[in-house]
Structure formats: C-alpha cells, structure tokens
Amino acid sequence: MLLTLADYEAEATRILAPEVAAFVAEGAGASRAVRRNLEAFQRIVLSPRRFVDVERIATATTVLGREISCPVLIAPTGLQQLAHPQGELATARAAARAGTVAPAAVLATYPVERIVDAADAAPVWFQLYDYGRENVDGLVSRAETAGCAAICVTVDVPRRTRMREHGRRHDFRPTSRVTLAHFDGNAPDVRPVLLATLERICATTSLPVVVKGVLRAEDAALAVGAGAAGIVVSNHGGRESGSAPAAVDALSEIVAEVGERAEVYVDGGVRTGDDVVKALALGARAVLIGRPSWWGLAVAGEQGVVDVLNILREEIIETLAQLGCPDVRALDRGYLRTEGA
C-alpha cells in the first residue's frame, strides 16, 4: 500500500531502470544540496494555536490570478517519457484532475500544444532556458499560441552541466532514449540568462513571467524590476550545484524583498504536507514538486501523479487542523518557532 511520498519513491526506484532512477534521484556535488533541501525543512518547527474551530479546512488559493485547489504545483521537468510512455501528457491530465498548474518544460518529450490540450482547462506554465534570442522568441511565441498561462524562465543553469557522477560512470545519456519535442535533435547549448534577456521577454510576451532558480534577495529584486510576476526560490533540486543553500532557507529574505510586488514560490525538498505548510508560513504562495511527481508518474502514470497530489493535500489538511489554522491563506510566521525555543 502506497500511503506516503516516501512509499512512492521506494516503488518508483524499484520499477525504474537503475540508471533512470539514479538520474532522477541524484544531484551535483555528491547530492549535498539535495540532502540540504530535505534537512532544512526538518529544522523548522510549527507552533500550534488552540481554541480554533478546524472542522472545515480550506486549501484553495490563487496563483497568478487563477484559483487552484491546493498550494502545490508540479515543477516543470523534461524527459518524462523516461518515467512513463505518456510522460508529460499524463502529468498534465493529473494536474487538471487535481486542480493545479500543469507544467510544460522546454525539454519535454511531448510538444507544448499537446500538453495544453491534455491539461484541458488547467493553466500550463511553459518553462524555458536561454537558447539564444531566435530560439527563445520562437518558443515564447509558440507557448502563447498554444494557450499557455505563463512563461517560466529558469535562470540557475548558466551553462550546460556535465553529466552527474552516476551518468558519467555508466555513460547514461537520457536524450539518447527519448526524443525532445521542441527541437530537431539535441537542444542548443544553454546560455546564462542576463537581465537584458529577461527584460526583453517580459516586455514582449503577453503572458506573466515567472523566474525560477533565485536564491538571493537582490536577484529577486532585479527580476521583479525587469517585469517578473513571480519568483520561484529554488536550487534546481540540488541538481546543478552541491554547494547551493537549501531553497527554503533563502525563502524568507526573498519574500521580505519582493513579496509585496510579486508572488513567491519555493521548490526543493518538499516531501510532506508539513513541508508545504512550513513554506507557506514563511511567505510562499505555493510550493512546486519535481521528483515526487516523477515517482507517481513512474508507478502509475496519470493516476500516480494524482495520488501524490492527493496525499499532499490530505497531509496539508491534517497539519492545518493540528496547527489550529483553518485556511492556508492565513498562514504566517506566527505559526513557526525556532527548534528548541
């Protein structure tokens, strides 16, 4: 019986080919930042209120003006046919069923048009890197035409990262096993996203722009000044730098800097409903999950992703009840305390 995200992780690890399971699980620098993301949530302690009516718990919120059933979004991850033949289509359908945001990654194995169709009425964020002006302009235009709800610019990959340790040892090249839907062959070399590039994207697209991969308050301020409507505080799940701080540790300073001007989200290390509640109490509008959605997809396709999202929602409800907070939108730092205090 699969009752927790940890159960789904174990089952996905059993089902997936060892090299694919390692590709999903590992990060840069001996996965130090992957572990740091997990450990950071454990240091945060919730401080419950009493004498509160929690018979009814509200989990709905809004993201970029669209209502979602629960403050858990699916992070944009590519290459999803490595996990399941339906890949991004199954994930989009699951997001629609769960009432949340569906992602369309630039390195998806299905084209954005089909992902938007699969998502039905659910909002789809199209994620991209900087592949040069011509490629970026073409991809943004394609996302607009397809009916995407936002552009998500990932800024924490300034250059193509070499294969991680397991991949190098076993010569595992994921793009040799699946086809990238938005490119003819391999993707172009990625470039660092400069402020001028971000300003141009924000100025020319009709869609709101979310900037993903920010860990410093001054960078968040620059992104919002360039026109970004949202910031995802993220260390890329620990996949790009083993020395990066845990994303949730950087959340408070970024909320303090730009939280009045843009929506702030966080990803990296979310494994329980407790984690979601802690992030929201620190000021996040919502969290994004990457690896957990992959685990659900690998285990049971669309239904597996729905199950993962439902597990988190039920855990959020239970945590809010225990916390004495009947609405996720009411969470603030008053519900937190320093461990040992």
N, C-alpha and C positions, 0 to 999 in steps of 0.2 A: 504494500500500500504506500502510495506516494503522498505524504502529508505536508512536507516542507520543501523549501527550495533546496535544502541540502540533500533530500531524497532524490530530487530531480537531477542534481549534479552527479550523484553517485550512479544513477541509472544511465544518464547520458554518457558518462565516462565508460561504462560497461558496454554500451551499444556502439559508440562511435569507434572508427578505426583509431588505434593508439596515436598515430601521428596527427589526426584531426583533433582528437581530444586534447592533446598537448598544445596544438596551435591555439585552441580556444582558451585553455587554462593559463598558459604561461605569459610572462611579461618580460620586459627588458631587465638587464642587470640582475639576473637570478631571481626575478619576480619580487624584488624587495618592495616596490611601490604597490604591487598587487596586495601583498600582505599588509602594508601600511594602511591601505584603504579599509581593510576589514578591521584591523586593530583600532583604528581611530573611532569607529562607532562604539566599540566596547568601552571606551573611556568616558563616553557621555552617559550621564545618569538622568533619568526622568524623576521629576518631583511632583507627586500626585496631589490633587485637590480632593477634598471631601465635601459632603453635603451638597452634591451636584446631581441633578436628575440626568442620568445617562441611559434612560430606557430607549431613546432614539438617538442614533449616531449618524451624522451627516458626513459623507466622504466626498461629495461633489465639490468641484472648484472650476475655475476657468483658466485657460491657457491661451494667451494671445486673443482673448475675446471669445473663445469657443468653450462651451461647457464640456467638461469631462467627468466621468463618474467617480473617479478616484485619482489622487495626485501622483500617479505612476505612469510614466510614458515609456515607450520602448525606444531604446537608443538606436540610432542608425548604424547598423553593421552590415557589411557586404558579404559576398561569397556564401550566402545562406544555403545554397544547394549542397554545400558540403555537409550540412546537418540533415536536410530532408529534400526530396525531389521537388516539392512545391515551394521551398525556400521562402523568399520574400512575399509571395502571394499568400501563403498560409499565415505568415506573421501579420500581414495587412488585414486579412479576414478576422484573425483573432483580435486585433486591436479594435476593429469595428464592433465585434460582439461584446467586447469588454467596455466599450465606450471611452476609448482613449485615442491618443495620437498614433498613427501608423508611420513608420519611417521608410524612406526610400534612399538608400545610400548610393553614392556615385559608383561604387564598386559592386553594385547589386548584380545578381545573375538573372534577374528579370527586368525589363525596361520600366521606366517610371510610369508610362501610360498604363501598363497592365497592373502595376501596383496600385495606382489611383483607382482603377476600375474595381480591383479586388477589395479595396478599402470601403467601397460604396460611399456613404456619407461621412465617414470618419476623416478628420483632417490629416493630410500627409505632409510631412516635412521632407524636403529634398536636401540631402547633405552633399557637400562637395568640398574638394581641396582646390588649391590654386594650380591649375594645369596650364597657365598662360591665358592671356586675355581672350583670344579667339575661342579656345575651348570653354572657358568659364562663361562667356557671353552666350555661347550656343547652348550650354547646359542649363543656364538660368532661364533662357527663353523657352527651352523645351519643357522645363518644370512648370513654368507659368501656363503654357498652352495645355499641358496635361491636367491642370486643375489643382496643383499643389497649394497648400495653405501657408507655407513659409519656406524660406531658404535657410539652411543651417550650414554656416561656413566653419569648417574645422580648422583651427589655427595652430594646433600643437604638433604638427608634423612638418617642420621646416625643410626636411629633405627625406627622400625615400630611406626608410630604415632597413638595414640589412636584416636578413633572416635571424630569428631568435635562435638561442642555443640549440634547442631540440631540432629545429628546422635545418640548421647547418649540419648537425651531426648526421641527420638522416636524409639530407638533400630533399626536404619536403617543400615543394613549391605549389601552393594551393591553386594558383591560377592555371596550372597545367591540368587540373582536374575539372574545372568549371569554366564557363565562358562568361566574360564580362559583357553585360548587355548594353552598356553605354559607350563602348569603344570597339573599334575594329582591331582585335588583337589585344596586346597589353596596353595598360593605361600609360599616358605620357609621364615623364618624370615630374614629381611634385615640386612645387616651389614654395618658399616661405610666403605666407600671407602678409603683405605690407599694408600699412594704414591706408595708403592711396588706393590700393586694390579694394579694400573693404569699403572705403568711401564711395568708390565708383559703383560697386554692387548695390549698396544701399540707395544710391541716388538714381539708379537706372531701373531697378526692379519695382514692380507694383506690389510685391509681397513683403511682409515683415521679414527682417533678417535676424536670425539667432546666431550668436558667435559661441562656438563650442571649443573648450580647451583653455580657458583662462584660469590662472592661479594667483594673480596679483591684482590688487585694487587699482593700481594706476593703469594697468592694461584694460581692465573692465571700463574705467572711465574713458579711455581713448576709444574703445569700441562703441560705447554709447554715444560719445561725441560724434563719431562717424556716422551714426544713424541706426545702430543696432537696437532692436526692440527687446531683445532677450540675451542673457548670458548663461551659458552652461559652465559652471565651475567643474573642471574635470582635468584629470591627469591621464586621460585616454585609457582608463582602466589599468594603468601601470604598464602599458604595452610599449611605450616609447622611451621612457627614462626610469630606471630603477631608483634614481635619486630624487624624483619629484615628491613633493609633500602629498599627504592624503588630501583628496579633494575636499572632504568635509571640514578639514582643519583650516582651509582657506576660505570657507563659505562666509563666515561672519564678517570679515573685513570687506569682502566684495559686496555683501548686502548693505553694509554701512555706507559704502561709497556710492553705489548706483541703485540701490533698492527702491528709491523714490522715483527713479526715472525709467527703469526697465524691469522686466521680470527676471528673476534669478532662479536658476535650477541647478541641480547638482547630480553628478553620476560618479559611480565608482564605489564598490564595496557594499551596496545595498543588498541584503540577503534576508531581511525580515521586515514585518510591519513596524516593529520597534524602530528600525533604522529609518524608515520613511518618516515616522512621527518626529524623531530627533532632528532630521534635516529640516522639516517644516518649522519646528520650534526655533531653529537657528535662522529662519528667514527665507528658506527656499519656497518657491511657489509649487514646485513638484520635483520629483526625482526621475531619473532615467535608469533603466536597467538594460544591460547588454548581455552578459554571459547567461543570466537566468533565462532570458527569452530563448537563447540558443539551446539551453538544456531542454526546455519544454518542447521546442521545435524538433530536436533530435529524438525525443522519447515518443511523442505522439502527434507531431505535425501541428496543425491549427489548434486542435483540442489541447495539446500540451501547453501551448502558449497561453491559451485561455485559462487553463488550470493554474499556471504560475501566477497570472494576474489575479485570479480569484483568491488564491492562497494569501497573497499580499494584502488584498482588500479585507479579507476576514481577519487577518492579524492586525491590521490597522484599526478595525472596529474594536477588537478586543483590547488593544493597547489604549485607545482613546477612552474606553469605558473605565479601565483601571486607573487612568490618569485623571478622570473627572473632567474631561473636555468633550462635549457632545458634538463638536463641529471642527473639522480640520482647519477651517479658515480662522478659527480663534486661537490656534497655537502660536505661542510666542516664547521668548526666553524665560518667562516666569515659570514655565513648566520644566526647566532644566536646573541642575545643580552640579557642582564640581564633585567628582567622586571622592568620597572620604570626608566631605564637608558636613 
